[in-house]
Amino acid sequence: MPPPSSFGPPPGASKKPPSSRAPLIVVLLGAVVALAIVGYSWWKGRQAPAVAPPPPPAAPVDTAPDASIDDVPPPLPPLAESDARVRELVGLLSSLPELQKWLSSTEDLVRRFSSAVSNIAEGQSPRSSLSFMAPVGDFQVIRRERRLFIAPESFARYDGVTRVLTSLDTSTSAITYKALRPLIQGAYLEISRPGQRFDQTLSNAIQHMLDTPVPEGDVEVVDAPGGVNFNYASEELEGLSAAQKHLVRMGPTNARAIQAKLRELRDALALPPPDASP
């Protein structure tokens, strides 16, 4: 098998792959999972410690119940002040450094996540929000009988992303997403049309990713007009939205793992049904 080579005319020159650099699906899961796990740990860590119950009173006493106080989650931080707490808690929770690196390399995290999910739901690429998530290494292809295919090394650049996101606990995410919904919805209201809810947009975004066809074998690419970019050789793949093309670029194994995680999240979060396609 010929060795992998970077896209580019002439040989050795860099050439852009069929979509932009940042893996969009990371943000979709990041918005639901990373923030949810942060919220759960924050809530759990601030609850009052358990104490032994007091002995029963000698006579009935009319007391107002106050045990429910410990069951009330603490107030969420203001949207503009949430970054530091998110970074701190994610750093403590994850044994893998990738998630902390993503969150620590930028600011205004909740707004970025909300905006990215909105873009994914519309099939768009939120490149300006996700430059910090660009994978390491060059996009590569292999040549076989004058045809070009995405090299396995290109797919492998997303293995770490997939490993981190699929390892996060789905049931915990579902519980704590509800606690964090006001913060996320508040950020979403800044960019959405009147009457829109983030729950619905998240449902639409997840469905858009689940509707993405995952190739069974190698993914072939061809020269795009102008010779600067590459397009997918398959008309079906080239006709996908920018968001869906990102999932295809992660490779079949990673894409299927991400889709499986999204199905778990969709069911656990009890989101509204996705809007019907136009």
C-alpha positions in Angstrom: 0.0 0.0 0.0 1.5 3.4 -0.9 2.3 5.6 2.1 -0.1 8.4 3.0 0.5 11.8 1.5 -0.8 15.3 2.4 -3.4 16.8 0.1 -1.8 19.2 -2.3 -0.8 20.2 -5.8 2.1 19.9 -6.5 3.1 17.0 -4.2 4.0 18.3 -0.8 1.9 21.4 -1.0 -1.0 21.7 1.5 -4.5 21.4 0.2 -7.7 21.9 2.2 -9.9 18.8 3.0 -13.6 18.6 2.1 -14.7 20.6 5.2 -13.4 23.0 7.8 -11.0 21.9 10.5 -13.0 21.8 13.8 -15.0 18.6 14.7 -18.5 20.0 15.2 -19.8 17.0 17.0 -17.5 17.8 19.8 -19.4 20.9 20.7 -22.7 19.2 20.5 -21.6 16.6 23.1 -19.6 19.2 25.0 -22.7 21.4 25.4 -24.7 18.5 26.7 -22.2 16.3 28.5 -19.3 18.4 29.7 -21.4 21.2 31.1 -23.9 18.7 32.6 -21.2 16.8 34.5 -19.8 20.0 35.7 -23.2 21.0 37.1 -23.7 17.7 38.7 -20.4 17.8 40.6 -20.9 21.4 41.6 -24.4 20.6 43.0 -23.3 17.5 44.7 -20.2 19.0 46.2 -22.1 21.9 47.8 -24.8 19.9 49.5 -24.7 19.8 53.3 -22.8 16.7 54.7 -24.9 13.9 56.1 -25.4 14.0 59.8 -26.9 11.6 62.3 -30.6 12.2 62.9 -31.5 13.8 66.2 -33.3 11.7 68.9 -37.1 11.8 68.7 -38.6 14.5 70.9 -40.2 13.6 74.2 -43.5 15.1 73.0 -44.9 16.1 69.6 -43.4 19.4 68.5 -44.8 21.5 65.8 -41.8 22.2 63.6 -41.6 23.5 60.1 -39.9 21.0 57.7 -36.5 22.2 56.6 -34.8 19.0 55.3 -35.7 20.0 51.8 -33.2 22.9 51.9 -30.3 20.5 51.1 -32.2 19.2 48.1 -32.3 22.6 46.4 -29.4 23.1 44.0 -27.2 26.1 44.5 -27.8 29.1 42.2 -26.0 28.9 38.9 -23.3 31.5 38.3 -24.0 34.5 36.1 -23.4 33.7 32.5 -20.6 36.1 32.2 -18.8 34.6 35.2 -19.2 30.9 34.5 -15.9 30.2 32.6 -13.6 29.9 35.6 -15.9 27.5 37.5 -16.4 25.3 34.5 -12.7 25.1 33.8 -11.9 24.3 37.5 -14.4 21.5 37.8 -13.8 19.9 34.5 -10.1 19.8 35.3 -10.8 17.9 38.5 -13.3 15.5 37.0 -11.5 14.2 33.9 -8.4 12.0 33.9 -7.9 12.8 30.2 -6.3 16.2 29.4 -8.1 16.9 26.2 -11.4 18.2 27.7 -9.6 20.6 30.0 -7.5 21.8 27.1 -10.5 22.6 25.0 -12.2 24.6 27.7 -9.1 26.4 29.0 -8.1 27.7 25.5 -11.0 30.0 25.0 -13.6 32.2 26.8 -17.4 32.6 27.0 -17.8 28.8 26.9 -21.6 28.5 27.4 -22.3 31.1 24.7 -20.0 29.3 22.3 -21.6 25.9 23.0 -25.1 27.3 22.6 -24.2 29.0 19.3 -22.4 25.9 18.0 -25.4 23.6 18.7 -27.7 26.1 17.0 -25.4 26.1 13.9 -25.3 22.3 13.8 -29.1 22.2 14.0 -29.1 24.3 10.8 -26.4 22.3 9.2 -23.9 25.1 9.4 -20.3 25.2 10.4 -19.5 27.3 13.5 -15.8 27.5 12.6 -15.3 30.9 14.4 -16.3 29.3 17.7 -14.3 26.1 17.4 -10.8 27.0 16.2 -9.5 25.8 19.5 -10.7 22.3 18.8 -8.8 21.8 15.5 -7.2 18.4 15.4 -3.4 18.0 15.5 -1.7 16.8 12.4 -2.2 17.2 8.6 -5.1 15.9 6.7 -3.7 13.0 4.6 -4.8 10.8 1.7 -3.5 7.6 0.1 -3.4 7.0 -3.7 -4.6 3.8 -5.2 -4.7 3.4 -8.9 -5.0 7.1 -9.5 -7.8 7.5 -7.0 -7.5 9.3 -3.7 -8.9 8.1 -0.3 -8.8 9.7 3.1 -5.9 8.1 5.0 -6.6 6.2 8.2 -4.1 8.6 9.9 -6.6 11.4 9.2 -9.4 9.6 10.9 -7.1 8.7 13.8 -6.7 12.4 14.6 -10.2 12.3 16.1 -9.7 9.1 18.2 -9.0 11.2 21.3 -12.1 13.3 20.9 -14.2 10.2 20.6 -12.6 8.5 23.5 -13.2 11.4 25.9 -16.8 12.1 24.9 -18.0 8.5 24.8 -16.5 7.9 28.2 -18.8 10.5 29.9 -21.7 9.2 31.9 -25.0 9.5 30.1 -27.4 9.2 33.1 -25.5 11.8 35.0 -25.7 14.1 32.0 -29.4 13.7 31.8 -30.0 14.5 35.4 -27.8 17.6 35.5 -28.7 19.0 32.0 -32.1 19.9 33.7 -30.2 21.8 36.4 -28.1 23.7 33.8 -30.9 24.3 31.4 -31.6 27.9 32.6 -28.0 28.9 32.0 -27.9 27.4 28.6 -31.3 28.7 27.6 -30.2 32.2 28.8 -27.3 32.1 26.4 -29.5 30.7 23.6 -32.1 33.5 24.0 -29.4 36.0 23.0 -29.1 34.5 19.5 -32.4 32.7 18.9 -35.7 33.9 17.4 -38.5 34.7 19.8 -40.2 31.7 21.2 -37.4 29.2 20.4 -36.2 26.8 23.1 -32.7 25.3 23.3 -34.3 21.8 24.0 -35.9 21.8 20.6 -32.7 23.1 18.9 -30.6 20.4 20.7 -33.1 17.7 19.5 -32.8 19.0 16.0 -29.0 19.1 16.1 -28.8 15.5 17.4 -31.2 14.3 14.7 -29.2 16.1 12.1 -26.1 14.1 13.2 -28.0 10.8 13.4 -29.2 11.3 9.8 -25.6 11.5 8.6 -24.8 8.4 6.5 -21.6 6.7 7.6 -19.6 5.1 4.8 -18.9 1.4 5.1 -15.5 1.5 3.5 -12.8 3.9 2.4 -13.9 7.5 1.7 -12.8 8.7 -1.7 -12.1 12.3 -2.5 -11.6 14.2 -5.8 -10.2 17.6 -6.8 -12.6 20.4 -6.4 -12.9 23.1 -9.1 -10.0 25.5 -8.8 -7.6 22.9 -7.4 -7.5 24.4 -3.8 -9.9 22.0 -2.0 -11.0 18.4 -2.3 -14.6 17.2 -2.5 -16.1 13.9 -1.6 -16.3 11.7 -4.7 -19.7 10.3 -3.5 -22.5 12.6 -4.6 -24.4 11.6 -1.4 -21.5 12.7 0.9 -20.8 15.8 -1.1 -24.4 16.8 -0.8 -24.4 16.6 3.0 -24.4 19.8 5.1 -21.2 21.2 6.5 -22.0 19.9 9.9 -22.6 16.3 8.6 -19.4 16.4 6.6 -17.4 17.0 9.8 -18.8 13.7 11.2 -17.9 11.8 8.1 -14.3 13.2 8.4 -14.0 11.6 11.8 -14.0 8.2 10.1 -16.5 5.3 10.2 -15.5 3.9 13.6 -15.5 7.3 15.4 -18.7 8.4 13.6 -20.6 5.3 14.7 -19.4 5.7 18.3 -20.5 9.3 18.3 -23.9 8.5 16.9 -24.4 5.8 19.5 -23.6 8.3 22.2 -26.0 10.8 20.7 -28.8 8.2 20.7 -28.2 7.5 24.4 -28.3 11.2 25.2 -31.4 11.8 23.1 -33.3 9.0 25.0 -31.9 10.0 28.4 -32.7 13.7 28.1 -36.3 13.1 27.0 -36.0 15.9 24.4 -38.9 16.9 22.3 -39.2 15.2 18.9 -37.1 16.9 16.2 -38.8 19.3 13.8 -39.9 17.7 10.6 -37.5 18.3 7.7 -38.8 20.9 5.3 
